[in-house]
Amino acid sequence: METRIEIKDLSKNFGKKQALKRIDLQIDQGMFGLLGPNGAGKTTLMKVLTTLTKKSSGEVTLCNIPVEQSSQIRRIIGYLPQEFSMYGNMRAYEALDYLAVLSGMSKQERAEKVPEMLEKVNLGDQHKTKVKAMSGGMKRRLGIAQAIIHDPKIIVVDEPTAGLDPEERVRFRNLLCEIAKDRIVLLSTHIVGDIEATCENIAVLNQGEILFRGKVSQLLEAVKGKVYTAEVSAMELPAIQEKFLVTGILTSGSSATIKIISEKPPMKGAGPAGADVEDAYMYLMHQAQGHRG
Ligand SMILES: Nc1ncnc2c1ncn2[C@@H]1O[C@H](COP(=O)(O)OP(=O)(O)OP(=O)(O)O)[C@@H](O)[C@H]1O
């Protein structure tokens, strides 16, 4: 079975609102990042892929299965939604077992898979912990355990690191990378750091349209040679921000070191600076809003 998601000319309307506009995308094995601001259409796209929402038009196949064949699709896909919640009084293993029952697994399969999955997401020692006593990171890991328990070829994870502390965030990202070794992990986020650390291939979505698809290195290429740094007085900052795309500000007393994206050197004394993915993403969004900086 070919592990691939193919999306051709996909649109999704909610009444007059076009949440997805003629999306074309191909996603292969490994981690794939879907980046975009709130309201870009990421959740809608994930819901179409996971058969929770019907598309309005276009073609979508997952491992060569058309998305319309929802019961077959559900067998090969796992989903961790943005707001994954479980009954607080259930213990980790009870919660996972309960979800496995709902997905139709037999008692025998569950007896084997529930402990195995808890181990995999590092909750083996905490299998008796009640959901209400879990940290945000633990709940997310329990969410991943339920998403992978039926060994799907594709895992869809919406806003995975929201509400996690830095340590939990890194741990969770590492878990996703491990899972992606022999599957597709599609990760939707508005946090550039989430994809920068983990995904080679990405798509940037804005207002229902794909602004960019390709490798993170190609996104960086677009901003290369356009990033500058300058030392300015804090007083000047508002006027500079009005005129230029400022992607970083480090204030120290009455002065500030800023990072600016500009086609030409923006001001006297500005020197070249290294570009990061955040700069490239902000430049892309800025251009999409009709600015030229
Ligand atoms: N059921 C719905 N009915 C009407 N409009 C909807 C519905 N679901 C989503 N939308 C609209 O479609 C657009 C895309 O929403 P979506 O939730 O997919 O964005 P998103 O990128 O996931 O953002 P967020 O990170 O805030 O969830 C938004 O303008 C939203 O208001």
The ligand as a MOL file (V3000), in Angstrom:
LIG
                    3D

  0  0  0     0  0            999 V3000
M  V30 BEGIN CTAB
M  V30 COUNTS 31 33 0 0 0
M  V30 BEGIN ATOM
M  V30 1 N -18.5720 24.7800 10.6420 0
M  V30 2 C -18.2220 25.9720 10.1530 0
M  V30 3 N -19.1710 26.8510 9.7220 0
M  V30 4 C -18.8230 28.0500 9.2060 0
M  V30 5 N -17.5560 28.4700 9.0410 0
M  V30 6 C -16.5860 27.6650 9.4510 0
M  V30 7 C -16.8540 26.3690 10.0280 0
M  V30 8 N -15.6700 25.7840 10.3240 0
M  V30 9 C -14.7070 26.6620 9.9640 0
M  V30 10 N -15.2450 27.7890 9.4460 0
M  V30 11 C -14.4990 28.9470 8.9220 0
M  V30 12 O -13.5510 28.5050 7.9890 0
M  V30 13 C -12.3080 29.2090 8.1500 0
M  V30 14 C -11.1860 28.2420 8.4230 0
M  V30 15 O -11.3520 27.6890 9.7290 0
M  V30 16 P -10.3770 26.5960 10.3410 0
M  V30 17 O -10.8930 26.2480 11.7050 0
M  V30 18 O -10.1950 25.5020 9.3800 0
M  V30 19 O -9.0300 27.4120 10.4770 0
M  V30 20 P -7.6700 27.0190 11.2240 0
M  V30 21 O -6.5560 27.3490 10.3030 0
M  V30 22 O -7.7430 25.6360 11.7050 0
M  V30 23 O -7.6520 27.9880 12.4440 0
M  V30 24 P -7.5300 27.6370 13.9940 0
M  V30 25 O -6.0980 27.3860 14.2330 0
M  V30 26 O -8.0410 28.9030 14.6400 0
M  V30 27 O -8.4430 26.4620 14.2330 0
M  V30 28 C -12.5350 30.2130 9.2670 0
M  V30 29 O -12.8560 31.4600 8.6950 0
M  V30 30 C -13.6920 29.6380 10.0280 0
M  V30 31 O -14.4380 30.6650 10.6300 0
M  V30 END ATOM
M  V30 BEGIN BOND
M  V30 1 1 1 2
M  V30 2 1 2 3
M  V30 3 2 2 7
M  V30 4 2 3 4
M  V30 5 1 4 5
M  V30 6 2 5 6
M  V30 7 1 6 7
M  V30 8 1 6 10
M  V30 9 1 7 8
M  V30 10 2 8 9
M  V30 11 1 9 10
M  V30 12 1 10 11
M  V30 13 1 11 12
M  V30 14 1 11 30
M  V30 15 1 12 13
M  V30 16 1 13 14
M  V30 17 1 13 28
M  V30 18 1 14 15
M  V30 19 1 15 16
M  V30 20 2 16 17
M  V30 21 1 16 18
M  V30 22 1 16 19
M  V30 23 1 19 20
M  V30 24 2 20 21
M  V30 25 1 20 22
M  V30 26 1 20 23
M  V30 27 1 23 24
M  V30 28 2 24 25
M  V30 29 1 24 26
M  V30 30 1 24 27
M  V30 31 1 28 29
M  V30 32 1 28 30
M  V30 33 1 30 31
M  V30 END BOND
M  V30 END CTAB
M  END
